[in-house]
Amino acid sequence: MRKKIVAGNWKCNTSLQEGVELAKAVNNAVAEKGAKDVTVVLGVPFTHITKVVENVDTDRINVSSQNCAAEAKGAFTGEVAASMVKSTGASHVILGHSERRDYYNETSEILNKKVALALENGLTPIYCCGEALEIREANKQNEFVKQQLEETIFNLSAEDFSKIVIAYEPIWAIGTGVTASTEQAQDTLAYIRSIIAEKFGNEIAEATSILYGGSCNPKNASELFSQKDIDGGLIGGASLKADDFLAIINAY
């Protein structure tokens, strides 16, 4: 059975103190109300990881970096290596997010290096893919997403690919309040699962968790998560409020 995963992506939000309090609130809420076999992940800023790990029950709450460097170590001022992320107690890393691709020019070549280093250091990549509005309007989203995956994680061995979580995030729905319709989300995730099956076989395809991201919130989470191929969500703004995040976790 595929893992059900609800992962928060705090992005560039919260001071260290605010982040620790938010993490504690999520931890306590999950402890009190349960998570129904849902894997909960908090994607926090680099500055927060160690303190958040110290202040949550890591058997209940997984902590993720939002990025890692494309190099193992060296003279790369400002970068944080995958080994450094691992040393903080984090278990996951978000890679390939459209904001990293668009604002920081992360190419498939760069992402291949990041994925390899994340896996080498025992981190679980949450690997993002998704199209811009003009691609969706041209009905070219499947071809675009397929190319994104073929240039990166489809280069992995079957063993390494089986360690990946995929997050489909239509760029036009990230932070806009616009959510892909349930049908649009399900159709695209089903397509992604079909091309995984073509590349790696049905067994791996059926075991791969694929998340939906893009203005998922307490009001629409239940309908989205009821779909056959949607295994959870990568949650942006709604993950910054413990009550909203818990409502999404309990939307199953």
N, C-alpha and C positions, 0 to 999 in steps of 0.2 A: 504493500500500500504506500502511495506517495505521501511524503510529509506535507502537512498543512502548515504554512509559514505566514506569519504576519511580521513584516520588518518595517521599522520606522527609519526614516532618513531625515535627521534633524537639519541637515545642510549647515549653512553658516549662521546658526542661531543658538542662543543661550550663552550666558557667561558660565564659567566652570561651576560656580555656586548654584546658579539656576538649573544647570544640567544635572547636577547631582540630586537636587531636590526633585526634579522631574523623574529621574530614573528610580529614585526611592518610591515615589508615588505609584509608578507603574508596577514596580516590584511588589509593593504592598497590596495593590489592587488585584494583581494576578494571584498572589498568595491567598487573598481573602475569597475571591470569586472564582478562581480557577481559570483554565485556558482550554479545556476540552481537547486535550492532546494536540494543541496548536504550538508549534515552535515559535517562540517570541524572540525577535532580534531588535536591538536598539543600535542604529547607525549614528554614532556620535562624533563630534569633532575630535581630531587628534589630541587636543589639549585635555579632553575629558576622559579618555579611555581608561586610564589606570584608576582614577577615582571612582568612576562608574562601576568598574569591575569590583572594586573593594566594597561598594555599597549596595550591590544586588546579590541575590542568590543565583549563581551562574548555572545551577542545575535547572533553574526556572527561566532565567533571562540570559540570552546570548548577547554578547556585545560585539559590534562591528565597527571597523574603520570605514570611512567613506571613500578611501583611496589608498594607494601605496605607490611607491616609486617604481620606475621601470628598470632600475639598476639595483644590484645587491648591496652595494656600499660605495663609498668613495667621495670625491670632491664635487658634491652635488648640493650646494647650499640651499637649505630650505626643504629638501626632500626627506621623506620618511620611508625607510626601506620596509619590505614585507617582514623581514626578520625582527625589526624594531616593533612593528605592529604586533607580531606574535608574542614578543616578550612582555607586552602590557597585559596579557591575559585575554585579548580579543580572540574570537573564534572565526569571524567572518570579515570579508572586505567587499565593499561595493565597487564594481569596476564597469567602465564603459558607459556611465551615465551620460545622457545627451548634453548636460551642462559641461561635463569635462570634455566631451568631443567638440562642442561648439565654442566654448569660451577659452579653452586651453589647447585646442588643436590636437587632441589625442587621436592618433591614427590607429589603424588596425595593427601596424607594426609595433607601435608602442604598447597597445593593449595585449598583444601576444606575449610580450616580455613581462608585463605585469601579471597576467594570468599564470604564467609559468612560475614566477617567483612566489606568488601567493600559494600555489599548490605545493611547491617545494618546501615552503615553511609551514605547511599544515593548516592553512587558512581555507575556509570555504568561500569561493567567489560567488557573489550575487551579481550575475553578469547581465547588463542592461542592453536592450535593443529597442528600436522603435523609429517611426517615421515622422517627418514634418507634415504640416497640413497640405501643402501643395502635392505631396506624394500620395497622400490619402485621397485627395480630390481627383487625382488622375487614376485612382484605383491601382496603384503600383506598389502598395504597401507590402504585399507578399514578396515580390521580387527584391525590394529594398532590404527587408529584414533577412531574407535568405542570404543576400550578399554579405550583410554584416556578420552573420554567423559563420558563413563559409570562409571568410577572410580571417577568422579568429578562432573561436572555440571548436569549430569543426576540424581544425588541424590537430586536435588532441587525440591521444589514444582513447580507446573506449573506457579503459580503467580510469583515466584522469577526467574524461568527460562526465563520468558517473558521479563525480564529486562536485559538479557545478549546479548552482541554482540559477535559473533564467528569470529575468524580469522584463516583461514587455511593457514599455511605456511610450505610448504615442505622444510625441513631443507637443502636439497641439492641445493635449489635455493636462500637461504638467503645470500645476500652479495657476491654471486659468479658471478653475471652477467648472470647466466643461469636462464631462466624463464620456469616454466612448460608450456607446450603447452596449447593453449586455450582449446583444447579438454580434456587434463589431468585435468586442473583446473576446468572446468565445470563439468566433470564427478565426481570428488571428492566432490565438493560442492553440487551437486545434491544428491549424496549418503548421505552426512551429513544431508541434509534436509529430506531425506527419513527416516532416523533413528530417527530424531526429531519427525517426524509425528507418527512413531510407538510408541514412548514413551509418547508424550504429545498431539498428535492429529494434524490433518491437519491445523486447524486454527492457532495454535501457530507456527507450522512449516512454514507456509506461511507468518507469520508476523516477523519471525526472520531474522535479517540482518546477512549475512555471507560474510565476506571479503576474498579476496585473498591477500596474502603477499608473497614476494619472488622475488626481482629484477623487480618489476613493475615500469615502467618508462613512460615518455611522448610518446614514440614510440609504446609501446604495450598496453597502458592503454585502449584505445578506443575499441580495439578488445576484450580484457578481459571483460570490463564492458558491452559489448553488449550481453553477455551470460545470459541466463534466471535466473541462480541461483547465479550469482556473483553480489553482492550488493555494491561493492566498494573495496577499498584496504587498507592494512596496509603497509605504505610506509617507507622504510628505507633510503638509501642513497639519493634518489631523493627528500626527504623532507627537505634536508639541503640546497637546492637552491630554493628560492622563486619562480622563473620563472618556474622551472621544476615542483614544487609542484602545482602551479596554473594550469599548462597545464594538469596535471593528474586530478585535480578537475574538469576541464572543458572538460574532455574526454567523458563525457556523451552526 
